[in-house]
Structure formats: C-alpha cells, structure tokens
Amino acid sequence: MTDSNFYIETPRLYISHYQPSNDAHCDFKVVLYNQPELIKGQHRNASAFPDRTSARAFILETQDEQARSGYGRFLVSLKPSSVNPNKLFSEIQSECEMVGQVSLKFAQGPYAYTAPDVGYGFLSKYWGNGYATEASAALLKYFEEEKGVKEVFGFCNANNEGSMGVLRRLGFQQRGVMDLKPYGVHGMVWVKPGMSEDLSVYGLTG
Ligand SMILES: CC(C)(COP(=O)(O)OP(=O)(O)OC[C@H]1O[C@@H](n2cnc3c(N)ncnc32)[C@H](O)[C@@H]1OP(=O)(O)O)[C@@H](O)C(=O)NCCC(=O)NCCS
C-alpha cells in the first residue's frame, strides 16, 4: 500500500500517490486518459481506463509494487493558496486541484532496459503553464537525491512537440529515433545528461 501522506513539493505543485480508495483519484485518471487530445496524440482508439472501476483496479494492482520500489505513476495537483501546516497531506489533498500525472518506471518484459523512463500527461486546459516540466524535474531530483537514480530515458513520438519541449526544458539530450522493443514502437530517444554514448549498456539496441 502506498503512503497517502507522501508528497513531493514544488513551487506550484504537489506530487503524490494515487489512492485506490479515493473515488476522485480514480475519476481523475479516467478523465486524464480519455482526453481527445491524448488519444489522438498517441494514436489510440480506446482509453485504457473507460471507467472508475478499471482505474481503481489498476491503481490497486500497481500500488504494492510502487510502495516497494518507489517507481510508478504519481498524481500532480496544484498547491492551494494557503495550507494549514498542522494538517497531514492526506487531510489537505481534497482541497488541491488535480492537473496531471508524472511517472518514472521501467519498461517491462524480456527487452526491458536497465534505466527507467520519465513520463507525463496533463489535462489539456493546464498545458502551457510549465507544470509538466516543473513536476518532472522535481520527480527526477527526488529519485536522484533519495535513490541515487542518475540515468533516465525519455521516449516520445517524433511528432509530439509538447513532449519534446518538456524533455528539452529538462535538459535531456536527443539520441535519435530507435526501435523501442519493450514498447513495440519506434520512438525518439532522449537521455539525461551524463549517460553513456553507447545506449546498449542500458539494453537499448535499435
Ligand atoms: C506533454 C505535455 C505534458 C506537455 O505539456 P506542456 O504544458 O506543453 O509542458 P510544460 O509543462 O513544460 O509547459 C511548457 C509550456 O508552458 C509555457 N510556460 C508558461 N509558464 C511557464 C513556466 N513557469 N515554466 C516553464 N514553462 C512555462 C512554456 O512557454 C511552454 O509553452 P510553449 O510550448 O507554448 O512554448 C502535454 O502536451 C500532454 O499532456 N500531452 C498528452 C500526453 C503526452 O503526450 N505525454 C507524453 C507522452 S511521451
């Protein structure tokens, strides 16, 4: 079970765990994944989360592994203008507007890489405010400082300007379009500065 009082703070945002018992969290995931802009951008016809039940089941299924390893998907919310410092995060979270998701996780399967990849998706009405960059930078800093994770990939479609913009603002370096075997797609590969020129050392051959 993930800690409902865990959070990472940025100047404007909170990054925290989805809670399967929280209907608002489940409903937010449904809305986020069913945005027409997101489905179109990823060439998907149907959402992975058609309803609250499927979102709740996914959060439940993944939360123990996330609690164990730390890796996974995180909820991003706007910080309210004032916060009672005597309250726990779980007590104030319902006052925070949920705006998006950031993730750091490993690809799965026989072709999995040895470095995780960063991901993000926000409600379209919040695009253009720098929230995805702010949340992703904080997540990367947290993993580097708390868990020593320095090597991170960023993968995106070569036509996903929004995603490429985030990776650029994070300071990632572009390494070209490659066959991303664990994901079954060709995608643009970006790396955090300082990573090897030879991406096969991370299991990425392509
Ligand atoms: C990818 C995605 C999160 C990018 O969102 P975004 O809002 O463009 O990204 P950022 O949070 O970095 O915001 C950057 C924009 O905010 C602007 N901005 C405003 N205030 C800012 C601030 N304080 N700091 C940084 N940028 C700021 C920037 O100028 C930039 O706008 P521009 O693109 O018009 O130049 C969004 O397009 C999305 O959710 N897409 C669908 C999911 C998806 O494709 N995910 C990636 C899969 S690989």
The ligand as a Tripos MOL2 file, in Angstrom:
@<TRIPOS>MOLECULE
LIG
   48    50     1     0     0
SMALL
NO_CHARGES

@<TRIPOS>ATOM
      1 C1          3.3850   16.5890  -22.9680 C.3       1 LIG1
      2 C2          2.5980   17.6390  -22.1740 C.3       1 LIG1
      3 C3          2.5460   17.2260  -20.7120 C.3       1 LIG1
      4 C4          3.3290   18.9850  -22.3080 C.3       1 LIG1
      5 O1          2.5880   19.9770  -21.6340 O.3       1 LIG1
      6 P1          3.1050   21.4960  -21.6380 P.3       1 LIG1
      7 O2          2.1820   22.2520  -20.7980 O.co2     1 LIG1
      8 O3          3.3260   21.9290  -23.0570 O.co2     1 LIG1
      9 O4          4.5460   21.3590  -20.9980 O.3       1 LIG1
     10 P2          5.2090   22.2470  -19.8530 P.3       1 LIG1
     11 O5          4.5710   21.9850  -18.5780 O.co2     1 LIG1
     12 O6          6.6690   22.0290  -19.9170 O.co2     1 LIG1
     13 O7          4.8560   23.7320  -20.2900 O.3       1 LIG1
     14 C5          5.6280   24.3490  -21.2710 C.3       1 LIG1
     15 C6          4.8500   25.4860  -21.8740 C.3       1 LIG1
     16 O8          4.4050   26.3260  -20.8210 O.3       1 LIG1
     17 C7          4.9650   27.6540  -21.0220 C.3       1 LIG1
     18 N1          5.2210   28.1800  -19.6730 N.ar      1 LIG1
     19 C8          4.4500   29.0930  -19.0710 C.ar      1 LIG1
     20 N2          4.9060   29.3130  -17.8380 N.ar      1 LIG1
     21 C9          5.9950   28.5200  -17.6640 C.ar      1 LIG1
     22 C10         6.8860   28.3180  -16.5970 C.ar      1 LIG1
     23 N3          6.7590   28.9520  -15.4290 N.pl3     1 LIG1
     24 N4          7.8780   27.3900  -16.7510 N.ar      1 LIG1
     25 C11         8.0380   26.7270  -17.9110 C.ar      1 LIG1
     26 N5          7.2060   26.8980  -18.9740 N.ar      1 LIG1
     27 C12         6.1980   27.7820  -18.8480 C.ar      1 LIG1
     28 C13         6.1440   27.4530  -21.9150 C.3       1 LIG1
     29 O9          6.4560   28.5950  -22.6500 O.3       1 LIG1
     30 C14         5.6610   26.3290  -22.8240 C.3       1 LIG1
     31 O10         4.7540   26.8260  -23.7600 O.3       1 LIG1
     32 P3          5.0220   26.6750  -25.3280 P.3       1 LIG1
     33 O11         5.0220   25.1910  -25.6010 O.co2     1 LIG1
     34 O12         3.8630   27.3810  -25.9430 O.co2     1 LIG1
     35 O13         6.3470   27.2690  -25.5520 O.co2     1 LIG1
     36 C15         1.1590   17.7790  -22.7160 C.3       1 LIG1
     37 O14         1.2110   18.1540  -24.0600 O.3       1 LIG1
     38 C16         0.3480   16.4770  -22.5820 C.2       1 LIG1
     39 O15        -0.1540   16.1600  -21.5090 O.2       1 LIG1
     40 N6          0.2400   15.7310  -23.7110 N.am      1 LIG1
     41 C17        -0.5020   14.4750  -23.7320 C.3       1 LIG1
     42 C18         0.2760   13.3640  -23.0930 C.3       1 LIG1
     43 C19         1.6010   13.1100  -23.7610 C.2       1 LIG1
     44 O16         1.7570   13.2570  -24.9670 O.2       1 LIG1
     45 N7          2.5810   12.7190  -22.9360 N.am      1 LIG1
     46 C20         3.9190   12.4130  -23.3750 C.3       1 LIG1
     47 C21         3.9890   11.0240  -23.9020 C.3       1 LIG1
     48 S1          5.6520   10.6870  -24.4800 S.3       1 LIG1
@<TRIPOS>BOND
     1     1     2 1
     2     2     3 1
     3     2     4 1
     4     2    36 1
     5     4     5 1
     6     5     6 1
     7     6     7 2
     8     6     8 1
     9     6     9 1
    10     9    10 1
    11    10    11 2
    12    10    12 1
    13    10    13 1
    14    13    14 1
    15    14    15 1
    16    15    16 1
    17    15    30 1
    18    16    17 1
    19    17    18 1
    20    17    28 1
    21    18    19 ar
    22    18    27 ar
    23    19    20 ar
    24    20    21 ar
    25    21    22 ar
    26    21    27 ar
    27    22    23 1
    28    22    24 ar
    29    24    25 ar
    30    25    26 ar
    31    26    27 ar
    32    28    29 1
    33    28    30 1
    34    30    31 1
    35    31    32 1
    36    32    33 2
    37    32    34 1
    38    32    35 1
    39    36    37 1
    40    36    38 1
    41    38    39 2
    42    38    40 1
    43    40    41 1
    44    41    42 1
    45    42    43 1
    46    43    44 2
    47    43    45 1
    48    45    46 1
    49    46    47 1
    50    47    48 1
@<TRIPOS>SUBSTRUCTURE
     1 LIG1         1 GROUP 0 **** ****
